[in-house]
């Protein structure tokens, strides 16, 4: 007994994928694969994941969903949703003003030279955190 193998044409699968994306509002490739009659492996083997037509259809649905969400957030009386929308729209200065904690990670062009820590031994000599003896610089007076 031989099993009949289903053969799928890439063009047919592409058309089906686009129709499914639009009909069901799909935004992920894995969801498209789940709806198609072929296996996920076949989908990838035929290079459907690389087609701009499928990527564009997914992107169009994704953008329309984001626009709808932002519209709902704007019309909502929920302060958390309104704050989330504001943060998406805010300038960096406005975001910094909203932040409960602002950390400036810049050094304004200066190099970062951490101070070394020295420990004094019982004999009075100084050693760094690695146990190296501190050398006194005759120029610096240290």
GIPEQUI-V644077 format. One record per backbone hydrogen bond with DSSP energy under -0.5 kcal/mol. NH is the residue of the N-H (numbers start at 0). CO is the residue of the C=O. If there is no record, write none. Layout:
NH;CO  NH;CO
This chain:
4;2  12;8  13;9  14;10  15;11  16;12  17;13  18;14  19;15  20;16  21;17  22;18  23;19  24;20  25;20  31;27  32;28  33;29  34;30  35;31  42;38  43;39  44;40  45;41  46;43  47;42  49;46  50;47  54;50  55;51  56;52  57;53  58;54  59;55  60;56  61;57  62;58  63;59  64;60  65;61  66;62  67;63  68;64  69;65  70;66  71;67  72;68  73;69  74;70  75;71  78;76  81;77  82;78  83;79  84;80  85;81  86;82  87;83  88;84  89;85  94;90  95;91  96;92  97;93  98;94  102;100  103;101  104;102  109;106  112;110  113;111  118;126  120;118  120;124  123;120  126;118  127;131  128;116  130;127  133;125  136;134  137;135  140;136  141;136
